[in-house]
Amino acid sequence: MTQRIVLKRSNVPGKVPLTTDLEFGEIAVNTADGRMYVKYNDGPDQIAEFKNALELQNLLDGKADLVSGAIADNFAALDVDGNLTDSGFKASDFATIVHTHLEVDITDLDKYTQVEVDTLLSDKAELVHTHLEVDITDLDKYTQVEVDTNIGAAIT
């Protein structure tokens, strides 16, 4: 949902808005004094006045869910009540997207070496090979057991 912030302006020195002059989400600016005012509700409706960033920070301290005691560069997290907390994790705690492995980690995944695999496959059929037409059209004359036996003999 889009929220609009409405600015109200005065150039009368010393003019401070009343709670009835502002709605929530409105900011009053007194250009003569260099002060800003906002309406907030911490019990009864009130007008907060601030002149600089320190005054604004003092206004917000204790009002917002700030992460107190957080360690620099840590990610923030939400607790079960929805309050911000220190997650205890930094970006460096997570694995990078690009990483490497030693060749031994890749080739020795099983009990066979590359040479053993090549030797076992050396007498097997090439990727491209042919069959006689009779081998293809007369498949229905063999039982499943005969097909399994013939295939087993061909690959051993």
N, C-alpha and C positions, 0 to 999 in steps of 0.2 A: 504494500500500500504506500503510495506516495504521500509524503508529509511536506507541507509548505512552511517555511520559516518566514514570518512577516517582520519587516523592519519598520519601526516607528522612529521619527526623528524630531528633535527639538533643539533650538539654538538659544534657549533662554537659560542663562547661568543659574545654577542651583536648582533647576526644575528636576524633581524626582517623581517618577510615575507611581500611582497608587495601584493596589492589587486589582482594582476595578478598571484601570486604564489598559491593562495587558491581559491577553489570553495566553494559555500555555502554548509555547511554540513561537511567541512573538518576542522580539528583541527591541528594546528602546535604546536609542543612542542620543546622548546629549553632546552635540558637537562643540558647544561652548566650554564645557567642563572636561571633555574627553573621557566620558564615562559611559558604560553600557549597563543595561538593566535587563534582568530576566525574571519571569514569574516562576516560582517553584512551590511545591507542596511537600512540606516535611511536617505534617500536622496541619496547622492552618496555612492558607495561602500566604506567601511572602514574596517580597521583591528582593532579589540579590543584586548588589551593586559591585562592579569591579572596574578598576582603572587600568590594570596591567596584567600580564600573564601570571605573576605571582599571586595576585588577588584571585584570579580565576582558579588557579591550582588549589589555593586554600579553600575556595568554595567547593571544589569537587572532592577534596580529600575526605574520605569517610562516606561520601555519598555514592560514589561509583564503586563497582566491584573491581577494584584495582588488585593486581597481583602483588601482595606485599611479601617481602622476603624472597622474591624470585631471584634466581641466579642469572647473571647477564648471558644473553644469547640463547637461553632455554626457551622451548616452545611453551606456550600457555595451554592449559587444559581446562575442561569443565568438570567440576565435581558433581556428585549426584544431586545437589541442590541447585545446580546451574551457575555456581559461582566460579570465577576464574581462579585457577591455581597454577603453580609451577609444575610442569609435567615431569621435570627432571631429565628431559632429553634435549640434546642439541642436534643440529643438522648433521654434524660429524658422527653421531651415534648410529646413523643409518647407512646401509651398504650403498655404494655408488652404483650407478646404472652400468657402467663399463668396468669390467674386471677381467682378470686373466687366470688361467690355470696352467700348471706345468703339463708338459706332454705326457708324463707318466700318469697323471690323474685321468687323462682321456683314454690312452691306449690300453691301460691295464684295468679297465672296468670289469673285465671278466677273467677267467683263468687262462685264456688264449692270448698269445702274442700276435702281432700283425703277421709275422712269418708263418705261424701255425695256421692262422685263418687263411692266408693265401694258399698254403699247401693243401688244406682241406677242400678248398674250392677249385683247385687247379684242374681236376678232371671232370668238373661239372659242365653242363651245357652253357653255351654262350648266351648272352642276353637275347640275341636274335637267332632263331633256328627255325627249321621247317618240320612239317609232319606230312606223311602221306595222306592222301584223301581217304583211303580206307580206314586209317586210324581215327579220322574225324567222323565219317558217316556211319561206321559200324560200332559206335559206342554203346548202342542199346543191346548188343549181343553179349556184353560182359556184365557179370554181376558186380555189385559194389565190392565184394571181397576180392574178386579178380583184379578190379581196377586198383584197389588199395595195395594188393600184392605187387602188381606191375610197377606202380609208382614207387613203392618201397624199394624194389630191386633197382630201379633206375637211379635213385638218389644215393644209394649206398655204395 
